[in-house]
Amino acid sequence: MGFFPVSVNVSTLELRNEYFIEVVKLILKETDLHPQYLNIEITESVIMDNFDLNHKTLKELMNMGIQISLDDFGTGYSSLSYLNRLPINHVKIDKSFVDGMRKDLNKKSIIETIINLSHKMNLEVIAEGVEMKEQQDCLAGMGCDAVQGYYLVRPLSTESITEMLSKKVFNT
């Protein structure tokens, strides 16, 4: 079985831990996971907790080849000056925008703007909380790079994921 991406949400306390980078290195070594397959997900509020220290930590992770995603984009600080300074690879559009985008033209406009801005900054865009084919189709039409949510797969147990991977049903 080959490698597949693994995303891990990281809290303020974890990112602030002086041994965080060493712990990540140790886990990569113990699991034999290549850094490019690890995606660290952080929210805007986590970054803002101590911007300079967190920026340094994220930059070090990125220099190791680890992917960084800004999770729940649009629900926190959403400052364009910070977005420009962050060492990130992906912007994840929060589910709250996806939920009403087909009925609320403002939400759809915000999503389109986030996608266009992110692409101009060479960032990939992932939409969270996609629950219907119509949402996926609409997002694809706007140029969204990837989606996640119940429409694709509901949360699974470890046993179910292992079974899917062994049958190569889960393609990445």
C-alpha distance (Angstrom), angle and dihedral (degrees) to the residues before:
residue distance angle dihedral
M1 . . .
G2 3.83 . .
F3 3.76 129.6 .
F4 3.79 123.4 -79.6
P5 3.80 130.2 -171.6
V6 3.78 118.4 -86.6
S7 3.82 120.4 -160.2
V8 3.78 121.2 -157.8
N9 3.79 126.1 -172.6
V10 3.79 111.5 -136.8
S11 3.80 124.6 -156.8
T12 3.78 130.1 -145.5
L13 3.80 91.1 -104.0
E14 3.80 92.8 52.3
L15 3.79 94.7 46.6
R16 3.79 91.1 47.0
N17 3.83 93.0 51.3
E18 3.81 109.1 112.4
Y19 3.83 89.8 -138.3
F20 3.81 96.0 48.2
I21 3.82 95.6 108.0
E22 3.80 91.5 47.3
V23 3.81 91.2 49.1
V24 3.81 90.5 51.3
K25 3.81 91.0 49.5
L26 3.79 90.7 49.3
I27 3.81 92.8 49.5
L28 3.81 91.1 48.8
K29 3.79 89.7 51.5
E30 3.82 95.0 45.0
T31 3.81 93.3 47.9
D32 3.81 95.0 38.3
L33 3.80 87.4 -130.8
H34 3.80 115.3 157.6
P35 3.83 110.1 -125.9
Q36 3.82 93.6 -121.8
Y37 3.81 88.3 64.8
L38 3.80 93.4 57.3
N39 3.78 117.0 87.0
I40 3.79 116.8 -170.3
E41 3.81 111.5 -155.6
I42 3.78 118.6 -156.4
T43 3.79 131.3 172.5
E44 3.78 124.6 -131.1
S45 3.80 90.6 -110.2
V46 3.82 90.9 55.3
I47 3.79 91.2 54.4
M48 3.78 93.8 45.1
D49 3.82 92.3 53.4
N50 3.82 89.6 82.8
F51 3.78 105.9 -8.1
D52 3.81 100.0 -174.4
L53 3.81 95.9 47.5
N54 3.81 93.3 42.0
H55 3.81 91.3 47.0
K56 3.82 89.5 54.0
T57 3.82 92.0 48.6
L58 3.81 93.4 47.4
K59 3.80 91.0 47.6
E60 3.81 89.9 53.0
L61 3.81 91.3 49.5
M62 3.78 91.0 48.9
N63 3.82 90.7 49.2
M64 3.81 87.2 56.0
G65 3.82 88.2 58.1
I66 3.79 96.2 -103.2
Q67 3.82 116.8 142.8
I68 3.81 118.5 -123.6
S69 3.81 124.2 -154.2
L70 3.78 126.9 -167.6
D71 3.81 100.7 -139.4
D72 3.83 127.2 -151.7
F73 3.80 92.0 12.0
G74 3.77 114.2 -166.4
T75 3.80 97.9 29.6
G76 3.79 100.2 81.7
Y77 3.77 133.9 32.7
S78 3.83 95.8 -31.9
S79 3.78 92.4 -177.5
L80 3.78 111.3 170.0
S81 3.81 90.8 -148.3
Y82 3.81 89.9 58.5
L83 3.80 92.3 43.4
N84 3.78 87.9 55.7
R85 3.82 92.2 51.6
L86 3.80 99.6 43.5
P87 3.80 121.2 104.9
I88 3.81 96.7 -131.4
N89 3.80 138.2 137.3
H90 3.81 100.9 -165.0
V91 3.79 140.2 35.5
K92 3.79 115.7 -152.9
I93 3.80 114.2 -154.3
D94 3.78 110.8 -139.3
K95 3.81 120.0 -111.5
S96 3.82 90.9 -121.3
F97 3.82 89.2 72.7
V98 3.80 94.3 43.8
D99 3.82 93.1 50.3
G100 3.78 96.8 65.8
M101 3.78 103.3 21.9
R102 3.80 95.4 111.2
K103 3.82 93.5 55.2
D104 3.80 101.6 28.6
L105 3.80 111.8 62.6
N106 3.81 90.8 -167.2
K107 3.81 91.2 60.3
K108 3.80 90.4 47.3
S109 3.81 90.1 49.8
I110 3.80 91.0 49.9
I111 3.81 90.7 51.1
E112 3.80 91.9 48.9
T113 3.80 90.4 49.0
I114 3.81 92.9 49.0
I115 3.81 90.6 49.5
N116 3.81 93.9 47.6
L117 3.81 94.1 44.7
S118 3.81 92.8 45.9
H119 3.80 92.5 49.6
K120 3.81 90.9 49.9
M121 3.82 86.3 54.4
N122 3.84 90.8 49.4
L123 3.80 92.4 -111.9
E124 3.79 125.1 138.6
V125 3.79 117.6 -126.4
I126 3.79 125.3 -139.1
A127 3.81 121.5 -174.6
E128 3.79 116.5 -146.8
G129 3.78 127.9 -148.3
V130 3.79 100.7 27.9
E131 3.80 105.9 169.7
M132 3.82 103.9 161.5
K133 3.78 138.0 47.3
E134 3.82 89.5 -124.1
Q135 3.82 89.9 60.1
Q136 3.78 91.8 48.9
D137 3.81 91.6 48.2
C138 3.81 92.4 48.1
L139 3.81 92.1 48.9
A140 3.80 91.6 47.2
G141 3.80 88.6 51.6
M142 3.80 89.1 54.7
G143 3.81 91.0 51.6
C144 3.80 99.0 -104.7
D145 3.82 107.9 167.8
A146 3.81 99.0 -145.6
V147 3.77 142.8 -5.5
Q148 3.76 135.4 -152.5
G149 3.75 131.4 -167.7
Y150 3.77 147.7 89.3
Y151 3.80 92.6 -51.9
L152 3.80 89.3 69.6
V153 3.80 100.1 35.0
R154 3.77 137.4 -24.9
P155 3.81 119.8 -127.4
L156 3.80 110.2 -70.8
S157 3.77 136.6 -156.1
T158 3.78 120.2 -113.1
E159 3.80 89.3 -105.3
S160 3.81 92.9 53.1
I161 3.79 93.2 48.4
T162 3.79 91.3 48.1
E163 3.81 90.0 50.5
M164 3.82 91.9 48.9
L165 3.79 91.8 49.4
S166 3.78 93.3 47.5
K167 3.81 89.9 52.6
K168 3.82 90.0 46.6
V169 3.78 89.3 -126.6
F170 3.80 90.1 130.6
N171 3.80 104.3 72.4
T172 3.80 121.7 -175.0
